[in-house]
Amino acid sequence: MSADSLSSGFTQVGGHLGSISTAEDGSLVIKQASPLEQEFYAIMAQARAMPDSNSDSDSNSKVLRNLSKLSKFVPQFYGMLRLEGELDVQAMQGIVEGASGIALKDVKHTEVEKESLVLENLLYPFFKPNILDLKLGRVLYDEDASEEKKIRMRKVARATTSGECGMRLTGFQVHSQSPSFPGPIFTPKTYGKSIRKDQLPEGIARVFSTSSSSKGASQVSTTSRHIESASIDPNVGLSVETLLPTLRAIHGSTAHLRDILASLEIRIVGGSLLVVYEGDEDEARKAVEWMKERERLMEEEDVGNIPSGEEKEDSEHEDNSEVSRRKRISSPPYTIKLIDFAHTRFVPGQGPDEGVLLGLDTFLGLIERRIEEVKLMRGC
């Protein structure tokens, strides 16, 4: 998949149209950012560099350790792109090897109106990325927003699942297994804004769908006018055998993220949980086997206690083709990351973000329900 298509998929699902470009090889994302978002990523970069073995028991050390854990659920930050469209090499030195040699694609002076972040492209390791952008929180406006905007965003929260559930399906894409339909199928954010709480399970079933080739696979209703007609394709989704362990792993990582956020005094306004999982059946099956083997080795050799999906490991290969670059990235069949921190603030003494926690709890419940549905399809 080309860098153009990767960028296109992310912007269409995540609503970042016009604010994202990619590096020439597609491995990095160039994203316009506000000062608050720049500051947040700088803090996360420092937290990521902290040693994991810090054993201090004072409250400040606990906060730092939790920030270090949170950084694993944030896209890796490599530096800044200045207004003139050149990489800030000094900021990137020591973070990414050979930073000064990264070539940027389609970054024009007139397009970069703010300083831009250089981040990992979360879609890059996937052959056919299935993507869900989940808007988190009940409060959809910043504290310094105008009164007019506050009134408008309160109305949006009441009219959507954000107000009651702390989350909204912003948009998603899934791939078909049919060779005659190789491209992704997009479901726009208008769908997520239109559905009620009792319709969320149907939306999640569309995101984590099973292809008709799976034994006992059942399809959710296709009558909604908000879904493009192409999404009726019965070959959309993964097999039950591949989807089930992927769902379980996504649930485990989300629960871990929820525990981390419950320990931090932070407000994430307008942020999203981005869930990406492999939509190519063959590649997803390989990734599931790699994940299972990794978990087995961790148990047998007491390697550590790192939840699946937080880290990727690279093996050495010489071939520099796009396919080979992807194949040398050994990783789980999914990743989950928090994104969009333009209105994120640390609020000491005010406790965790209850709206975001509610949204994650809602998502966890929906994944648990989907796991049970998929288990029934498998007959277990």
NORJONOR-V772891 format. One record per pair of residues at least 6 apart in sequence whose C-alpha atoms are under 6 Angstrom apart, sorted by sequence separation. I is the first residue (numbers start at 1). J is the second residue. D is the distance in Angstrom with one decimal. If there is no record, write none. Layout:
{{I/J/D} {I/J/D}}
//
This chain:
{{11/17/4.9} {22/28/5.6} {81/87/4.7} {157/163/4.5} {162/168/5.4} {278/284/5.3} {22/29/4.5} {81/88/5.7} {161/168/5.6} {21/29/5.9} {22/30/5.6} {80/88/5.5} {21/30/5.0} {141/150/5.9} {175/184/4.6} {20/30/5.5} {174/184/5.5} {20/31/4.7} {89/100/5.6} {174/185/5.4} {19/31/5.8} {79/91/5.4} {173/185/5.3} {19/32/5.6} {79/92/4.8} {140/153/5.8} {173/186/4.4} {315/328/5.6} {78/92/5.5} {172/186/6.0} {314/328/5.9} {172/187/5.4} {314/329/5.0} {171/187/5.7} {314/330/6.0} {171/188/4.9} {313/330/5.6} {171/189/4.6} {170/189/4.6} {312/331/5.2} {47/67/5.9} {48/68/5.2} {47/68/4.5} {170/192/5.6} {212/234/5.4} {3/26/4.3} {48/71/5.5} {169/192/4.5} {211/234/6.0} {212/235/5.7} {309/332/5.8} {85/109/5.9} {138/162/5.2} {168/192/6.0} {211/235/4.6} {84/109/5.9} {138/163/4.9} {211/236/5.2} {214/239/5.1} {211/237/4.7} {309/335/5.4} {44/71/5.2} {210/237/4.4} {211/238/5.5} {138/166/4.7} {209/237/4.6} {210/238/4.9} {211/239/5.9} {137/166/4.5} {210/239/5.6} {136/166/5.8} {137/167/5.8} {136/167/4.5} {83/115/5.8} {135/167/5.3} {82/115/5.2} {135/168/5.1} {160/193/5.5} {81/115/5.8} {134/168/5.7} {81/116/4.9} {134/169/4.9} {135/170/5.9} {191/226/5.3} {80/116/5.6} {134/170/5.5} {161/197/5.8} {80/117/4.8} {133/170/5.3} {80/118/5.6} {133/171/5.5} {79/118/5.3} {78/118/5.3} {132/172/4.4} {187/227/5.9} {78/119/5.8} {131/172/5.3} {291/332/5.3} {77/119/4.7} {131/173/5.2} {76/119/5.6} {130/173/5.5} {238/281/5.8} {242/285/5.8} {76/120/5.5} {130/174/4.6} {75/120/5.9} {287/332/5.2} {288/333/5.9} {287/333/4.9} {284/333/5.5} {278/333/5.4} {277/333/5.5} {178/235/5.9} {277/334/3.9} {177/235/5.3} {276/334/5.4} {176/235/5.2} {276/335/5.4} {176/236/3.9} {175/236/5.8} {275/336/4.6} {274/336/5.6} {274/337/5.3} {273/337/5.8} {273/338/4.6} {272/338/5.7} {272/339/5.3} {271/339/5.9} {271/340/4.8} {271/341/5.8} {269/343/5.3} {269/344/5.8} {268/344/4.5} {267/344/5.5} {267/345/5.3} {24/103/5.5} {266/345/5.8} {23/103/5.9} {24/104/5.3} {266/346/4.3} {23/104/4.5} {24/105/5.1} {266/347/5.3} {23/105/5.5} {32/114/5.9} {265/347/5.4} {33/116/5.3} {265/348/5.7} {32/116/4.1} {31/116/5.1} {31/117/5.1} {265/351/4.7} {266/352/5.8} {267/353/5.4} {30/117/5.6} {265/352/4.5} {30/118/4.9} {264/352/5.5} {29/118/5.8} {29/119/5.1} {262/352/5.5} {28/119/5.6} {29/120/5.9} {28/120/4.6} {29/121/5.2} {28/121/4.7} {27/121/5.3} {27/124/5.6} {175/279/5.6} {14/133/5.6} {140/269/5.9} {140/270/5.7} {136/271/5.9} {136/272/5.3} {135/272/4.4} {134/272/5.2} {134/273/5.0} {133/274/4.8} {132/274/5.8} {132/275/5.1} {131/275/5.7} {131/276/4.6} {130/276/5.5} {130/277/5.3} {129/277/5.8} {129/278/5.1} {130/279/5.3} {128/278/5.8} {129/279/5.5} {128/279/4.8} {126/278/5.8} {128/280/5.4} {13/171/4.9} {13/172/5.3} {217/377/5.5} {216/377/4.9} {166/355/5.3} {166/358/5.2} {167/359/4.5} {166/359/3.9} {165/359/5.8} {125/326/5.4} {138/355/4.9} {137/355/4.3} {137/356/4.2} {136/356/5.3} {137/359/5.9} {136/359/5.6} {72/310/5.7} {74/337/5.2} {73/337/4.7} {74/338/5.4} {37/341/5.0} {37/342/4.6} {36/342/5.7} {34/342/5.7}}
//
